[in-house]
Amino acid sequence: MTSSSLLGSAEPLQNAFDAALVDLDGVAYRGPHAIPTAPAALDAARAAGMRVVFVTNNASREPATVAEHLTSLSIPAAQDEVMTAAQAAAALMLESLPAGSSVYVVGGAGLRTAVTEAGYRIVDSAHDGPDAVVQGFSPDVSWKELAEASYAISAGARFFASNKDLTIPNERGTAPGNGALVNVVVTATGVEPPGAGKPEPAMFRLAAQKASASRPLVVGDRLDTDLKGARAAGYPGLQVMTGVDGVRDAILAPPEHRPAFLGLDLTALAMAHPEPRRHGDRWTVGAATAWVAAGRLHVESDGDGSADGLDPARAACAAAWATADYGRDVDVESLPDLGVPSSYE
């Protein structure tokens, strides 16, 4: 996968890849409701032979709880089709901390279960002299827990984090994420923990192992976690427009955040994806052409015949990325209206 352009697939993605590693919030659901097209799209992908693993940076819920939630939204899921940041954190700890070690856990039931299943002994406070502290998100995390973690780490305990997302989008807006709470402990101790969740590649590789996948595709809405993690793991990523980041973000994405494919939503799995073609200083995708002149991005389309209307966006990404990779600036104020439906931006 090159950094300067999107990939193409002559067959639907659900036929070209053997597993989809699917983010949850902003991809499968948004707040308390399923993305309207998600249940049928995932059913169709499974019917085509694509295996599905849901990958979430939320470490507070156990896999069975996540699976039950998805099933209640008409997205049937089994416990072993869920990969959480809590499971990734436990796997990360096992790389350097022997099973049987004592651990102080800051987080919810999902993290406590994952740590226990990895063979660690959970202790209740810094007074117990834990060998390590692991921190994951839970809306119930208190000052007392953050203080106990700080005391233990200052006394020599190892420090691990399930993930370092600074924010969490929800139905009410944007809230502090686990990374913000981890930074409280970092401020108190001066110790920066390794993170296990997205965008670290280990989480995607563990999810691919769950699916026994040789050709996995990552599906996400956030460039800085889902798509960055996909590139770090060496897997192609599909960016959908039902969550945090949209077409404008994709056009301006640095190389390490760029998706391999663009789609409006999970129905993109059932579609073939045209590959951008270069002709001199211009890039074409279907009937759409894009180029950058004097730092300004230009896009023309002679009646977009693509199934999702995203060919102008695909051409725009190819032109903007190629320009950026040559060390030239693209004027962000010049980005044109690419006709993406407002419900996806």
C-alpha positions in Angstrom: 0.0 0.0 0.0 1.5 3.3 -1.0 0.9 6.5 0.9 0.0 8.6 -2.1 -3.2 7.0 -3.2 -6.2 4.8 -2.3 -6.3 1.2 -3.3 -8.8 -0.4 -5.7 -10.7 -3.6 -5.6 -12.4 -5.0 -8.7 -14.7 -7.2 -6.5 -16.7 -6.2 -3.5 -14.6 -5.8 -0.4 -16.6 -8.6 1.4 -15.3 -11.0 -1.3 -11.7 -9.6 -1.5 -11.1 -9.8 2.2 -11.8 -12.7 4.5 -12.5 -10.7 7.7 -13.7 -7.3 8.7 -12.3 -5.8 11.9 -15.1 -3.4 12.7 -15.1 -0.5 15.1 -18.2 0.1 17.1 -19.2 3.7 18.0 -19.6 5.6 14.7 -19.5 2.5 12.6 -21.9 -0.2 13.9 -23.8 2.2 16.2 -24.0 5.8 17.2 -24.9 6.5 20.8 -27.8 4.1 21.8 -28.9 3.3 18.2 -27.5 1.2 15.4 -26.3 3.0 12.3 -29.4 2.4 10.1 -27.6 0.6 7.3 -25.3 -1.4 9.6 -27.3 -4.5 10.5 -28.2 -5.4 6.9 -24.7 -4.6 5.6 -23.1 -6.9 8.2 -25.6 -9.6 7.5 -24.7 -9.4 3.8 -21.0 -9.5 4.5 -21.4 -12.6 6.6 -23.5 -14.2 3.9 -20.7 -13.6 1.4 -18.3 -15.5 3.7 -16.7 -12.6 5.5 -15.9 -13.1 9.1 -16.5 -10.2 11.5 -14.7 -9.2 14.7 -15.8 -6.0 16.5 -12.8 -4.1 17.8 -13.3 -1.5 20.6 -11.1 0.7 22.7 -13.7 0.6 25.4 -12.1 -1.5 28.2 -15.0 -1.2 30.7 -17.4 -3.8 29.2 -16.8 -7.5 29.0 -17.0 -9.1 25.5 -20.2 -10.9 26.4 -21.8 -7.6 27.3 -20.7 -6.0 24.1 -22.0 -9.0 22.1 -25.4 -8.8 23.9 -25.6 -5.0 23.2 -24.9 -5.5 19.5 -27.4 -8.4 19.3 -30.1 -6.1 20.8 -29.4 -3.7 18.0 -30.1 -6.4 15.4 -26.4 -7.0 14.8 -26.0 -10.6 16.0 -22.6 -11.1 17.6 -21.0 -13.8 19.7 -18.6 -13.2 22.6 -15.6 -14.5 20.7 -16.4 -12.0 17.9 -15.5 -9.1 20.2 -11.9 -7.7 20.8 -11.7 -5.2 23.6 -8.8 -2.9 24.7 -9.0 -4.8 28.0 -8.0 -8.0 26.3 -5.3 -6.2 24.4 -4.0 -4.7 27.6 -3.8 -8.1 29.3 -1.9 -9.5 26.3 0.5 -6.6 26.4 1.2 -7.2 30.1 2.0 -10.8 29.5 4.8 -9.8 27.2 6.8 -8.5 30.1 5.0 -9.3 33.4 4.8 -12.9 34.5 1.4 -14.4 35.1 0.8 -14.6 38.9 2.0 -11.1 39.4 -0.1 -8.7 41.5 -2.0 -5.9 39.7 -3.9 -2.9 40.8 -6.8 -2.3 38.3 -8.2 1.1 37.5 -11.3 0.5 35.4 -14.4 -1.5 34.9 -15.5 -5.1 35.0 -14.2 -5.8 31.5 -10.6 -4.9 32.5 -10.8 -6.8 35.8 -12.0 -10.0 33.9 -9.3 -9.7 31.3 -6.6 -9.3 33.9 -7.9 -12.2 35.9 -8.2 -14.5 32.9 -4.6 -13.7 32.0 -3.5 -15.2 35.3 -2.9 -12.1 37.3 -3.8 -11.5 41.0 -5.8 -8.3 41.5 -5.1 -6.3 44.7 -7.2 -3.6 46.3 -4.7 -0.8 47.0 -1.1 0.5 46.8 -0.6 -0.8 50.4 -0.6 -4.4 48.9 2.6 -3.6 46.9 1.3 -4.4 43.4 3.8 -5.4 40.7 1.8 -3.4 38.2 -1.0 -0.9 37.6 -3.3 -1.2 34.6 -5.7 1.6 33.7 -8.7 1.5 31.5 -11.8 3.6 30.9 -14.8 3.4 33.2 -17.3 6.2 33.9 -17.1 5.3 37.5 -13.3 5.8 37.9 -12.7 8.0 41.0 -10.0 10.3 42.4 -9.3 7.7 45.0 -8.4 5.1 42.4 -6.2 7.5 40.5 -4.5 8.4 43.7 -3.9 4.7 44.6 -2.5 4.1 41.1 -0.2 7.0 41.6 1.1 5.8 45.0 1.7 2.3 43.6 3.6 3.5 40.5 5.7 5.9 42.5 6.6 3.0 44.7 7.9 1.0 41.7 4.9 -0.7 40.1 4.8 -1.1 36.3 2.2 1.0 34.5 0.1 -0.1 31.6 -2.9 1.5 29.8 -5.6 -0.1 27.8 -5.7 2.9 25.4 -4.9 6.6 25.3 -7.9 8.1 23.6 -8.2 11.6 25.0 -11.9 11.9 24.1 -15.0 9.8 23.7 -17.8 10.8 21.4 -21.3 10.0 22.7 -24.9 11.0 22.1 -24.4 14.2 24.2 -21.2 15.3 22.6 -17.5 14.8 23.4 -16.4 13.6 26.8 -13.0 12.9 28.4 -11.6 9.5 27.4 -9.2 7.1 29.1 -6.1 9.0 27.8 -7.3 12.1 29.7 -7.5 10.1 32.9 -4.2 8.3 32.3 -2.6 11.8 32.0 -3.7 12.6 35.5 -1.6 9.7 36.8 1.2 10.6 34.4 1.2 14.1 35.9 1.4 12.7 39.4 4.1 10.1 38.7 6.1 11.2 35.7 5.7 7.7 34.3 4.2 7.3 30.8 2.6 3.9 30.2 2.5 1.9 27.0 -0.9 1.6 25.5 -2.5 -1.5 24.2 -5.6 -0.3 22.2 -6.0 1.5 18.9 -3.9 2.9 17.2 -1.4 0.3 18.5 -1.1 -2.5 15.9 -1.2 -5.4 18.4 -5.0 -5.0 19.0 -5.7 -5.5 15.2 -3.4 -8.4 15.0 -5.1 -10.1 18.0 -8.5 -9.5 16.3 -7.2 -11.0 13.1 -6.1 -14.0 15.0 -9.6 -14.3 16.5 -11.0 -14.4 13.0 -8.3 -16.8 11.7 -7.9 -14.1 8.9 -5.2 -14.0 6.3 -6.7 -11.0 4.5 -8.3 -8.7 7.1 -9.8 -5.3 6.5 -10.1 -2.7 9.2 -13.3 -0.7 9.2 -13.4 2.5 11.2 -14.5 6.2 11.3 -11.5 7.7 13.1 -8.3 8.4 11.2 -6.1 8.8 14.3 -7.1 5.5 15.9 -8.8 3.1 13.5 -7.0 4.0 10.3 -3.7 4.8 11.9 -3.9 1.4 13.7 -4.7 -0.4 10.4 -1.6 1.1 8.7 0.6 0.3 11.7 -0.6 -3.4 11.6 -0.1 -3.5 7.8 -3.8 -4.0 7.0 -5.9 -2.0 4.5 -8.5 0.2 6.2 -11.9 1.3 5.1 -13.0 4.8 6.4 -16.8 5.2 6.7 -18.4 8.6 7.1 -20.9 7.8 9.8 -18.8 8.8 12.8 -16.1 11.3 13.7 -14.1 12.0 10.5 -15.4 12.9 7.1 -14.1 13.4 3.6 -12.4 16.7 4.4 -10.4 14.9 7.1 -9.4 12.2 4.7 -8.2 14.7 2.1 -6.0 16.3 4.7 -4.8 13.1 6.4 -1.0 12.6 7.0 0.4 9.4 5.5 0.1 7.4 8.7 -3.6 8.1 9.0 -4.8 7.5 5.5 -7.4 4.9 4.6 -7.0 2.5 1.7 -10.7 2.7 0.8 -13.5 5.2 1.3 -17.2 4.4 1.9 -20.3 6.2 3.1 -21.1 3.4 5.6 -20.9 -0.3 6.0 -22.7 -0.9 2.7 -19.3 -0.1 1.2 -18.4 -3.7 2.0 -20.7 -4.9 -0.8 -19.2 -2.6 -3.4 -16.2 -2.7 -5.7 -13.9 0.2 -5.3 -12.2 1.9 -8.3 -8.5 2.6 -8.1 -7.4 6.2 -8.7 -5.4 6.6 -11.9 -2.7 9.2 -12.5 -2.5 11.1 -15.8 0.2 13.7 -15.6 -0.6 16.0 -12.7 -4.3 14.8 -12.6 -6.0 11.9 -10.9 -9.1 10.3 -12.2 -11.6 7.9 -10.5 -14.6 7.0 -12.8 -15.9 10.2 -14.2 -14.2 12.4 -11.5 -10.9 14.2 -12.0 -8.9 16.1 -9.4 -5.6 18.1 -9.4 -3.8 20.7 -7.4 -2.7 24.0 -9.0 -0.9 26.7 -7.0 -1.8 25.0 -3.8 -5.5 24.9 -4.7 -7.4 21.6 -5.0 -9.7 21.3 -8.0 -12.3 18.6 -8.6 -14.4 18.0 -11.7 -17.0 15.3 -12.3 -18.9 14.6 -15.4 -21.9 13.0 -13.7 -20.7 10.8 -11.0 -21.8 7.3 -11.9 -20.4 5.6 -8.8 -22.8 3.7 -6.5 -22.0 5.8 -3.5 -21.2 9.2 -5.1 -17.7 9.2 -3.6 -15.6 9.1 -6.7 -14.9 12.9 -6.6 -13.7 12.4 -3.0 -11.5 9.5 -4.0 -9.9 11.6 -6.8 -9.5 14.5 -4.4 -7.7 12.3 -1.8 -5.4 10.9 -4.5 -4.5 14.4 -5.8 -4.1 16.0 -2.4 -2.0 13.1 -1.0 0.3 13.1 -4.0 0.9 16.8 -3.6 1.5 16.6 0.1 3.9 13.7 -0.4 6.0 15.9 -2.7 6.3 18.4 0.1 3.9 20.9 -1.3 1.0 22.5 0.6 -2.7 22.1 -0.2 -4.7 25.2 0.8 -7.3 23.9 3.3 -9.6 26.7 2.6 -9.8 25.7 -1.1 -11.4 22.3 -0.5 -14.4 22.1 -2.7 -17.9 20.8 -1.9 -17.7 17.2 -3.0 -21.4 16.5 -2.8 -21.3 14.0 0.1 -24.7 13.8 1.6 -25.0 16.0 4.7 -26.0 13.0 6.9 -22.5 11.6 6.4 -20.6 14.8 7.2 
